Amino acid sequence: MKNLVVEEFVSRDTKSAKIIVSLVDPINHSVNYGLIEGNLKNEFSSFTTKFEATSSRVRCKVELSVVYVKLNEDVAPPQSLFDEGIQLIKLIGAYLAQAYSMFGWL
C-alpha cells in the first residue's frame, strides 16, 4: 500500500481505538480497517471492519461487516460500534443523495 492511513476514534460508549487501513480494493469497491491500539484491545484479540459498496444505475448498496475475536466469553459483542457504523453509512448516503439531487449522477 502506498499511503498509510491511521484514524483514531472514541465511540459513544467510550470505546477507543486507533485503526489502520489494511486493504483498499478498487475492483470490489471495499476498504478494510484493522485495530492497532486503544481500549478495544483489552476486549478483543482481533477486530476488523470492512465497508463494501456495489452500485447499479439506479441505486447503491453499502455493506458493513465486523469480524472480531473476544479475549474471553465475558466480553459483550461490539453492538454499539456496529450501530455507529450504520449511522456513518446513513450520513454518507444522505450526503450522496443530496449531491445527486443537486448535480445529477456524479
Rosetta constraint file for C-alpha pairs under 8 A:
AtomPair CA 1 CA 23 HARMONIC 7.77 0.50
AtomPair CA 4 CA 20 HARMONIC 7.42 0.50
AtomPair CA 4 CA 21 HARMONIC 6.93 0.50
AtomPair CA 5 CA 20 HARMONIC 5.74 0.50
AtomPair CA 5 CA 21 HARMONIC 5.62 0.50
AtomPair CA 6 CA 18 HARMONIC 6.80 0.50
AtomPair CA 6 CA 19 HARMONIC 5.66 0.50
AtomPair CA 6 CA 20 HARMONIC 4.46 0.50
AtomPair CA 6 CA 21 HARMONIC 6.64 0.50
AtomPair CA 7 CA 18 HARMONIC 5.63 0.50
AtomPair CA 7 CA 19 HARMONIC 5.31 0.50
AtomPair CA 7 CA 20 HARMONIC 6.36 0.50
AtomPair CA 8 CA 16 HARMONIC 7.48 0.50
AtomPair CA 8 CA 17 HARMONIC 5.74 0.50
AtomPair CA 8 CA 18 HARMONIC 4.33 0.50
AtomPair CA 8 CA 19 HARMONIC 6.28 0.50
AtomPair CA 9 CA 16 HARMONIC 5.75 0.50
AtomPair CA 9 CA 17 HARMONIC 5.65 0.50
AtomPair CA 9 CA 18 HARMONIC 6.58 0.50
AtomPair CA 10 CA 14 HARMONIC 5.52 0.50
AtomPair CA 10 CA 15 HARMONIC 5.48 0.50
AtomPair CA 10 CA 16 HARMONIC 4.31 0.50
AtomPair CA 10 CA 17 HARMONIC 6.59 0.50
AtomPair CA 11 CA 15 HARMONIC 5.20 0.50
AtomPair CA 11 CA 16 HARMONIC 6.43 0.50
AtomPair CA 11 CA 80 HARMONIC 7.72 0.50
AtomPair CA 11 CA 81 HARMONIC 6.76 0.50
AtomPair CA 11 CA 84 HARMONIC 7.66 0.50
AtomPair CA 12 CA 80 HARMONIC 7.69 0.50
AtomPair CA 13 CA 80 HARMONIC 7.40 0.50
AtomPair CA 15 CA 38 HARMONIC 7.78 0.50
AtomPair CA 15 CA 39 HARMONIC 6.21 0.50
AtomPair CA 15 CA 40 HARMONIC 6.26 0.50
AtomPair CA 16 CA 38 HARMONIC 5.09 0.50
AtomPair CA 16 CA 39 HARMONIC 5.48 0.50
AtomPair CA 16 CA 40 HARMONIC 6.32 0.50
AtomPair CA 17 CA 35 HARMONIC 6.69 0.50
AtomPair CA 17 CA 36 HARMONIC 7.39 0.50
AtomPair CA 17 CA 37 HARMONIC 5.54 0.50
AtomPair CA 17 CA 38 HARMONIC 4.10 0.50
AtomPair CA 17 CA 39 HARMONIC 6.44 0.50
AtomPair CA 17 CA 40 HARMONIC 6.16 0.50
AtomPair CA 18 CA 35 HARMONIC 6.12 0.50
AtomPair CA 18 CA 36 HARMONIC 5.70 0.50
AtomPair CA 18 CA 37 HARMONIC 4.91 0.50
AtomPair CA 18 CA 38 HARMONIC 5.89 0.50
AtomPair CA 19 CA 33 HARMONIC 6.16 0.50
AtomPair CA 19 CA 34 HARMONIC 5.39 0.50
AtomPair CA 19 CA 35 HARMONIC 4.53 0.50
AtomPair CA 19 CA 36 HARMONIC 5.61 0.50
AtomPair CA 19 CA 37 HARMONIC 7.12 0.50
AtomPair CA 20 CA 33 HARMONIC 5.43 0.50
AtomPair CA 20 CA 34 HARMONIC 5.36 0.50
AtomPair CA 20 CA 35 HARMONIC 6.52 0.50
AtomPair CA 20 CA 36 HARMONIC 6.88 0.50
AtomPair CA 21 CA 31 HARMONIC 7.14 0.50
AtomPair CA 21 CA 32 HARMONIC 5.92 0.50
AtomPair CA 21 CA 33 HARMONIC 4.50 0.50
AtomPair CA 21 CA 34 HARMONIC 6.48 0.50
AtomPair CA 22 CA 31 HARMONIC 7.75 0.50
AtomPair CA 22 CA 32 HARMONIC 5.51 0.50
AtomPair CA 22 CA 33 HARMONIC 5.24 0.50
AtomPair CA 22 CA 34 HARMONIC 5.99 0.50
AtomPair CA 23 CA 30 HARMONIC 7.99 0.50
AtomPair CA 23 CA 31 HARMONIC 5.72 0.50
AtomPair CA 23 CA 32 HARMONIC 5.01 0.50
AtomPair CA 23 CA 33 HARMONIC 7.07 0.50
AtomPair CA 24 CA 29 HARMONIC 7.79 0.50
AtomPair CA 24 CA 30 HARMONIC 6.02 0.50
AtomPair CA 24 CA 31 HARMONIC 4.63 0.50
AtomPair CA 24 CA 32 HARMONIC 6.52 0.50
AtomPair CA 25 CA 29 HARMONIC 5.66 0.50
AtomPair CA 25 CA 30 HARMONIC 5.15 0.50
AtomPair CA 25 CA 31 HARMONIC 6.28 0.50
AtomPair CA 26 CA 30 HARMONIC 6.60 0.50
AtomPair CA 28 CA 52 HARMONIC 7.16 0.50
AtomPair CA 28 CA 53 HARMONIC 7.60 0.50
AtomPair CA 28 CA 54 HARMONIC 7.85 0.50
AtomPair CA 29 CA 52 HARMONIC 5.65 0.50
AtomPair CA 29 CA 53 HARMONIC 5.45 0.50
AtomPair CA 29 CA 54 HARMONIC 7.02 0.50
AtomPair CA 30 CA 50 HARMONIC 6.84 0.50
AtomPair CA 30 CA 51 HARMONIC 5.45 0.50
AtomPair CA 30 CA 52 HARMONIC 4.08 0.50
AtomPair CA 30 CA 53 HARMONIC 6.32 0.50
AtomPair CA 31 CA 50 HARMONIC 5.64 0.50
AtomPair CA 31 CA 51 HARMONIC 5.37 0.50
AtomPair CA 31 CA 52 HARMONIC 6.55 0.50
AtomPair CA 32 CA 48 HARMONIC 6.97 0.50
AtomPair CA 32 CA 49 HARMONIC 5.67 0.50
AtomPair CA 32 CA 50 HARMONIC 4.36 0.50
AtomPair CA 32 CA 51 HARMONIC 6.58 0.50
AtomPair CA 33 CA 48 HARMONIC 5.53 0.50
AtomPair CA 33 CA 49 HARMONIC 5.24 0.50
AtomPair CA 33 CA 50 HARMONIC 6.35 0.50
AtomPair CA 34 CA 46 HARMONIC 8.00 0.50
AtomPair CA 34 CA 47 HARMONIC 6.21 0.50
AtomPair CA 34 CA 48 HARMONIC 4.61 0.50
AtomPair CA 34 CA 49 HARMONIC 6.75 0.50
AtomPair CA 35 CA 41 HARMONIC 7.69 0.50
AtomPair CA 35 CA 46 HARMONIC 7.10 0.50
AtomPair CA 35 CA 47 HARMONIC 5.72 0.50
AtomPair CA 35 CA 48 HARMONIC 6.41 0.50
AtomPair CA 36 CA 41 HARMONIC 7.85 0.50
AtomPair CA 37 CA 41 HARMONIC 6.43 0.50
AtomPair CA 38 CA 42 HARMONIC 7.85 0.50
AtomPair CA 39 CA 43 HARMONIC 7.33 0.50
AtomPair CA 40 CA 44 HARMONIC 6.06 0.50
AtomPair CA 41 CA 45 HARMONIC 6.28 0.50
AtomPair CA 41 CA 46 HARMONIC 7.65 0.50
AtomPair CA 42 CA 71 HARMONIC 7.62 0.50
AtomPair CA 43 CA 70 HARMONIC 5.96 0.50
AtomPair CA 43 CA 71 HARMONIC 5.49 0.50
AtomPair CA 43 CA 72 HARMONIC 7.62 0.50
AtomPair CA 43 CA 75 HARMONIC 6.18 0.50
AtomPair CA 44 CA 68 HARMONIC 6.62 0.50
AtomPair CA 44 CA 69 HARMONIC 5.45 0.50
AtomPair CA 44 CA 70 HARMONIC 4.33 0.50
AtomPair CA 44 CA 71 HARMONIC 5.00 0.50
AtomPair CA 45 CA 68 HARMONIC 7.52 0.50
AtomPair CA 45 CA 69 HARMONIC 5.57 0.50
AtomPair CA 45 CA 70 HARMONIC 6.08 0.50
AtomPair CA 45 CA 71 HARMONIC 5.56 0.50
AtomPair CA 46 CA 67 HARMONIC 7.87 0.50
AtomPair CA 46 CA 68 HARMONIC 5.32 0.50
AtomPair CA 46 CA 69 HARMONIC 5.29 0.50
AtomPair CA 46 CA 70 HARMONIC 7.55 0.50
AtomPair CA 47 CA 66 HARMONIC 7.31 0.50
AtomPair CA 47 CA 67 HARMONIC 5.83 0.50
AtomPair CA 47 CA 68 HARMONIC 4.28 0.50
AtomPair CA 47 CA 69 HARMONIC 6.64 0.50
AtomPair CA 48 CA 66 HARMONIC 5.85 0.50
AtomPair CA 48 CA 67 HARMONIC 5.31 0.50
AtomPair CA 48 CA 68 HARMONIC 6.34 0.50
AtomPair CA 49 CA 64 HARMONIC 7.11 0.50
AtomPair CA 49 CA 65 HARMONIC 5.66 0.50
AtomPair CA 49 CA 66 HARMONIC 4.51 0.50
AtomPair CA 49 CA 67 HARMONIC 6.35 0.50
AtomPair CA 50 CA 63 HARMONIC 7.85 0.50
AtomPair CA 50 CA 64 HARMONIC 5.67 0.50
AtomPair CA 50 CA 65 HARMONIC 5.20 0.50
AtomPair CA 50 CA 66 HARMONIC 6.54 0.50
AtomPair CA 51 CA 62 HARMONIC 6.71 0.50
AtomPair CA 51 CA 63 HARMONIC 5.69 0.50
AtomPair CA 51 CA 64 HARMONIC 4.79 0.50
AtomPair CA 51 CA 65 HARMONIC 6.74 0.50
AtomPair CA 52 CA 62 HARMONIC 5.54 0.50
AtomPair CA 52 CA 63 HARMONIC 5.21 0.50
AtomPair CA 52 CA 64 HARMONIC 6.69 0.50
AtomPair CA 53 CA 60 HARMONIC 6.94 0.50
AtomPair CA 53 CA 61 HARMONIC 5.62 0.50
AtomPair CA 53 CA 62 HARMONIC 4.34 0.50
AtomPair CA 53 CA 63 HARMONIC 6.39 0.50
AtomPair CA 54 CA 60 HARMONIC 5.72 0.50
AtomPair CA 54 CA 61 HARMONIC 5.27 0.50
AtomPair CA 54 CA 62 HARMONIC 6.47 0.50
AtomPair CA 55 CA 59 HARMONIC 5.81 0.50
AtomPair CA 55 CA 60 HARMONIC 4.09 0.50
AtomPair CA 55 CA 61 HARMONIC 6.11 0.50
AtomPair CA 56 CA 60 HARMONIC 6.27 0.50
AtomPair CA 62 CA 89 HARMONIC 7.33 0.50
AtomPair CA 64 CA 85 HARMONIC 7.32 0.50
AtomPair CA 64 CA 86 HARMONIC 7.53 0.50
AtomPair CA 66 CA 82 HARMONIC 7.34 0.50
AtomPair CA 70 CA 75 HARMONIC 6.26 0.50
AtomPair CA 71 CA 75 HARMONIC 7.18 0.50
AtomPair CA 78 CA 82 HARMONIC 6.53 0.50
AtomPair CA 79 CA 83 HARMONIC 6.11 0.50
AtomPair CA 80 CA 84 HARMONIC 6.20 0.50
AtomPair CA 81 CA 85 HARMONIC 6.22 0.50
AtomPair CA 82 CA 86 HARMONIC 6.38 0.50
AtomPair CA 83 CA 87 HARMONIC 6.36 0.50
AtomPair CA 84 CA 88 HARMONIC 6.22 0.50
AtomPair CA 85 CA 89 HARMONIC 6.34 0.50
AtomPair CA 86 CA 90 HARMONIC 6.28 0.50
AtomPair CA 87 CA 91 HARMONIC 6.24 0.50
AtomPair CA 88 CA 92 HARMONIC 6.26 0.50
AtomPair CA 89 CA 93 HARMONIC 6.07 0.50
AtomPair CA 90 CA 94 HARMONIC 6.12 0.50
AtomPair CA 91 CA 95 HARMONIC 6.23 0.50
AtomPair CA 92 CA 96 HARMONIC 6.17 0.50
AtomPair CA 93 CA 97 HARMONIC 6.04 0.50
AtomPair CA 94 CA 98 HARMONIC 6.18 0.50
AtomPair CA 95 CA 99 HARMONIC 6.24 0.50
AtomPair CA 96 CA 100 HARMONIC 6.05 0.50
AtomPair CA 97 CA 101 HARMONIC 6.19 0.50
AtomPair CA 98 CA 102 HARMONIC 6.20 0.50
AtomPair CA 99 CA 103 HARMONIC 5.84 0.50
AtomPair CA 99 CA 104 HARMONIC 7.26 0.50
AtomPair CA 99 CA 106 HARMONIC 7.98 0.50
AtomPair CA 100 CA 104 HARMONIC 4.52 0.50
AtomPair CA 100 CA 105 HARMONIC 5.50 0.50
AtomPair CA 100 CA 106 HARMONIC 6.87 0.50
